[in-house]
Amino acid sequence: MALAQRAQILAVEPPAHTPVLLDEVLDHLSPRDGGVYVDGTFGRGGHATALLDRIGPTGRLIAADRDPAAIASGAELAAGSGGRLTLAHGRFGDLPAVLAGLGVARVDGILLDLGVSSPQLDEATRGFSFARPGPIDMRMDPTCGPTALELIGELTAPELATVLRDLGEERLHQRIARRLKDAERGGELTTTVDLARVVASCFSAGDLRRLHINPATRTFQALRIAVNRELDELTAFLDSFPDLLAAGGRCVVIAFHSLEDRLVKRRFRDLAWTSSLPPALARQAGERVLAVCTPVTRKAVFADDDETDDNPRARSARLRACQRTDAPNLPAHR
């Protein structure tokens, strides 16, 4: 089936969408008239709409998303943009290929808003939410790859426990993994509510009283990250984005949990590193004389109380930004 047909089938009427940290994104990305920008996680177009307002009639915005429904939802925005908005179905980890396919060598800024989007969470049929019954799917691109239920079936209990520990930071990873495997073999996992119920059964009454989140939260996070290979994709992006930015261009990344944010923080730090050797010796050693990127944010930027009151999703959001220099992109210092 062609992508356009799949997207039409998957598309839903987009709910009202509030982009996270919008003012901070515009401030730190600093879009200008006539610039070329990339929104690597289009979602439902909240950030993209604001960027189009800032880049003027001669600017260009390339918006990518791995979710065909997200791309389909942007058709009206693209049609009304006067050719300034280009939609591309693809992963942000593959942005070099996406941009090359569009004939774009360098851009003036890149934005990523990581994690699952609000519309994906709100639509029970996508399988991301434990609040309403839906298939145990969790694929951001539901046209390819194994579902979360298939992943549970494919992994051994120790392998599944490792996923829950490393990607969900779940303390009860071994117990939950064993019970999930038993439930999957017994045909007890039909919906996301079943999955959440099995996970909750692993916690004692005292644990449940002390928890400030749904007991299935970390397990759902781990399975979602594993199904979509989110950390691998983020690593691929962080390795490649300096070569996509023009000198003075900026990269802004919004993360929602420590695993993502740690990768962003370390990569931005490494790109700002320069050799302690004299320039001539540094060049001989293959080390940087000039930083590839300089920090725009010294620390992570968080939403203020007003935004978190209006948009609970913003509570865990943290933004980091850096700016490209004209230095060559040598491998990061290790």
C-alpha positions in Angstrom: 0.0 0.0 0.0 1.3 3.4 -0.9 2.4 5.8 1.9 -0.3 8.3 1.0 -3.0 5.6 1.2 -1.6 4.3 4.6 -1.5 7.9 5.9 -5.1 8.5 4.9 -6.2 5.4 6.7 -4.3 6.2 9.8 -5.1 9.9 9.9 -7.5 11.2 12.6 -9.0 14.5 13.2 -6.2 16.3 15.2 -7.2 17.3 18.7 -6.4 20.8 20.1 -2.6 20.6 20.6 -0.5 22.8 22.8 3.2 22.6 21.9 5.6 22.3 24.9 8.0 25.1 25.7 6.9 27.1 22.7 8.3 30.5 23.8 11.6 28.9 24.9 11.9 27.1 21.5 11.4 30.3 19.6 13.8 32.1 21.9 16.6 29.6 21.7 16.2 28.5 18.0 15.9 32.2 17.1 14.3 31.6 13.6 14.9 34.5 11.2 13.2 35.7 8.0 14.3 33.8 5.0 16.0 31.0 6.9 15.7 27.3 6.3 14.6 25.2 9.4 13.8 21.6 10.2 11.2 20.3 12.6 12.3 16.7 13.0 9.2 15.7 15.1 6.3 17.4 13.4 3.6 15.7 15.6 0.5 17.8 15.1 2.3 20.9 13.9 2.2 23.1 17.0 5.9 24.2 16.9 5.9 24.2 13.1 3.0 26.6 12.9 4.8 29.1 15.1 8.0 28.7 13.1 6.2 29.4 9.9 5.1 32.7 11.4 8.7 33.6 12.2 10.5 32.7 9.0 8.6 35.1 6.7 7.4 34.7 3.1 10.9 33.6 1.8 11.7 31.1 4.6 11.4 27.4 4.4 10.4 24.8 6.9 11.0 21.0 6.4 8.9 19.0 8.8 9.6 15.3 9.2 7.8 12.6 11.3 8.0 8.8 11.3 4.2 8.7 12.0 2.2 8.7 8.7 -0.8 10.1 10.6 1.2 13.1 11.7 2.3 13.8 8.1 -1.3 13.5 6.9 -2.5 15.9 9.6 -0.2 18.6 8.3 -1.6 18.6 4.7 -3.8 21.6 5.3 -1.0 23.6 7.0 1.3 22.8 4.1 -1.3 23.7 1.5 -1.8 27.1 3.1 2.0 27.8 3.6 2.6 29.1 0.0 5.2 26.4 -0.6 7.2 27.2 2.5 6.4 24.0 4.4 7.6 20.6 3.1 6.4 17.5 4.8 8.6 14.4 4.8 7.8 10.9 6.2 10.9 9.8 7.9 12.8 9.4 11.1 14.9 12.3 12.5 17.8 9.9 12.8 17.7 9.7 9.0 17.7 13.5 8.5 20.8 13.5 6.4 19.1 11.3 3.8 15.8 13.2 4.1 17.5 16.5 3.4 19.7 15.1 0.7 16.5 13.8 -1.0 15.1 17.3 -1.0 18.3 18.8 -2.3 19.1 20.6 1.0 22.7 20.7 2.1 22.6 23.0 5.2 19.9 24.5 7.4 19.7 27.3 9.9 18.1 25.4 12.7 16.8 22.0 13.8 14.2 21.3 16.4 13.4 17.9 18.1 10.5 17.4 20.5 11.3 13.8 21.6 9.1 11.1 22.9 5.5 10.2 22.2 3.1 12.9 21.0 -0.1 13.9 22.8 -2.3 12.7 19.9 -0.6 9.3 20.0 -1.3 9.1 23.7 -4.8 10.2 23.3 -5.7 7.7 20.6 -6.3 4.4 22.4 -5.9 2.4 19.2 -2.2 3.3 19.1 -1.5 1.4 22.3 0.6 3.9 24.1 -1.8 4.6 27.0 -2.7 2.4 29.9 -5.7 4.6 30.7 -8.0 3.1 28.0 -8.0 -0.3 26.3 -6.2 -0.6 23.0 -3.9 -3.0 21.2 -0.5 -3.5 22.8 1.2 -1.8 19.8 3.2 1.3 20.7 4.8 1.8 17.3 5.2 5.4 16.2 5.0 4.2 12.6 2.3 1.6 12.8 3.0 0.4 9.2 6.3 -1.3 10.1 8.2 -3.2 12.8 7.2 -5.4 15.7 4.5 -4.4 18.2 5.1 -4.2 21.9 3.2 -7.5 22.3 5.3 -9.1 19.7 8.4 -7.9 21.4 7.3 -9.3 24.8 6.8 -12.7 23.0 10.2 -12.6 21.2 12.3 -11.7 24.2 13.3 -14.1 27.0 12.4 -13.2 30.5 16.0 -12.0 31.3 16.2 -10.0 28.1 12.8 -8.4 28.8 14.0 -7.6 32.4 17.1 -5.9 30.9 14.8 -3.7 28.7 12.7 -2.7 31.7 15.7 -1.9 33.8 17.7 0.0 31.2 15.0 1.8 29.4 12.4 2.2 32.1 14.6 2.3 35.2 12.1 0.0 36.7 13.2 -1.4 40.1 11.0 -4.5 39.8 12.2 -5.4 36.3 12.8 -9.0 37.0 9.5 -9.7 38.6 7.5 -7.8 36.0 9.4 -9.5 33.2 8.6 -13.0 34.5 4.9 -12.2 35.0 4.6 -10.5 31.6 6.1 -13.6 30.0 3.7 -15.9 31.9 0.7 -13.7 30.9 1.8 -13.6 27.3 2.1 -17.3 27.1 -1.2 -17.8 28.8 -3.0 -15.5 26.3 -3.8 -12.9 29.1 -2.4 -9.9 27.3 -5.0 -8.7 24.9 -5.2 -4.9 25.6 -3.0 -2.2 27.2 -5.3 -2.4 30.2 -4.4 -6.1 30.6 -0.7 -5.1 30.4 -1.1 -2.4 33.0 -3.0 -4.8 35.3 -0.3 -7.5 35.1 2.4 -4.9 35.9 0.4 -3.5 38.8 0.1 -7.0 40.3 3.8 -7.0 40.8 3.7 -4.2 43.3 2.9 -4.6 47.0 0.1 -2.6 48.6 2.8 -0.5 50.3 4.6 0.2 47.0 1.3 1.3 45.4 0.6 3.7 48.2 4.1 5.3 47.9 4.0 5.6 44.1 3.3 9.0 42.6 2.8 7.6 39.1 0.8 4.8 37.7 2.7 1.6 38.4 2.8 0.7 34.7 4.4 4.0 33.7 8.0 2.8 33.6 7.2 -0.5 31.9 5.2 1.3 29.2 8.1 3.7 28.7 10.6 0.9 28.4 8.6 -1.0 25.9 7.8 2.0 23.8 11.5 3.0 23.6 12.5 -0.5 22.7 9.8 -0.9 20.0 10.7 2.4 18.4 14.5 2.1 19.0 14.3 5.7 20.2 17.7 5.9 21.9 19.4 4.5 18.8 17.6 7.1 16.6 18.6 9.9 18.9 22.2 8.8 18.9 22.2 8.7 15.1 20.8 12.2 15.0 23.3 13.6 17.6 26.2 12.1 15.5 25.0 13.7 12.3 23.3 17.0 13.0 26.5 19.2 13.1 27.0 18.4 9.4 23.5 19.6 8.6 23.8 23.0 10.3 25.2 26.1 8.6 27.6 28.2 10.7 25.5 30.1 13.3 22.7 27.5 13.0 21.1 26.2 16.1 19.9 22.8 17.4 17.2 22.7 20.0 16.2 19.4 21.6 13.3 18.9 24.1 13.6 15.7 26.1 11.1 14.1 28.6 13.2 11.7 30.6 16.7 11.3 31.8 17.9 8.7 29.3 17.2 11.1 26.4 18.4 14.2 28.2 21.7 12.5 29.2 22.5 11.7 25.6 21.8 15.2 24.5 23.7 16.8 27.4 26.8 14.7 26.8 26.9 15.2 23.0 26.4 19.0 23.3 29.2 19.0 25.9 31.5 16.9 23.7 30.9 19.2 20.7 31.9 22.2 22.8 35.2 20.5 23.8 38.5 21.7 22.4 42.0 20.4 22.8 44.2 21.7 25.6 47.2 21.3 23.2 48.7 24.2 21.2 46.9 24.4 17.8 49.7 22.9 15.8 50.0 19.9 18.1 46.3 19.5 18.3 46.0 19.3 14.5 48.8 16.7 14.4 46.9 14.7 17.0 43.6 15.0 15.1 42.0 16.9 17.9 39.8 20.0 17.7 41.3 23.5 17.8 37.9 25.1 17.8 34.6 23.9 19.2 32.1 22.5 16.7 29.2 23.8 18.7 28.9 26.3 21.5 26.2 26.1 24.2 23.1 28.3 23.9 21.8 26.9 27.2 24.2 26.4 30.1 21.6 24.2 31.9 18.4 22.5 30.9 15.5 24.9 30.5 12.2 23.9 32.2 8.6 25.1 31.8 7.4 27.6 34.3 4.5 27.0 36.7 1.9 28.7 34.4 2.7 26.3 31.5 2.8 23.2 33.7 -0.6 24.2 35.2 -2.1 24.6 31.7 -0.2 21.7 30.1 0.7 18.8 32.4 2.9 17.2 29.7 5.3 20.1 30.1 6.2 19.1 33.7 8.9 16.7 32.6 10.1 18.6 29.5 13.7 19.9 29.5 15.2 21.9 26.7 18.8 22.2 25.6 20.3 24.2 22.7 23.6 24.7 21.0 24.9 26.8 18.1 27.1 25.6 15.2 30.5 27.3 14.7 32.5 27.2 11.5 34.9 24.6 12.8 35.3 21.2 11.1 33.2 18.4 12.6 36.0 16.1 13.8 35.0 13.1 16.0 34.1 14.0 19.6 36.8 13.9 22.2 36.6 10.6 24.2 
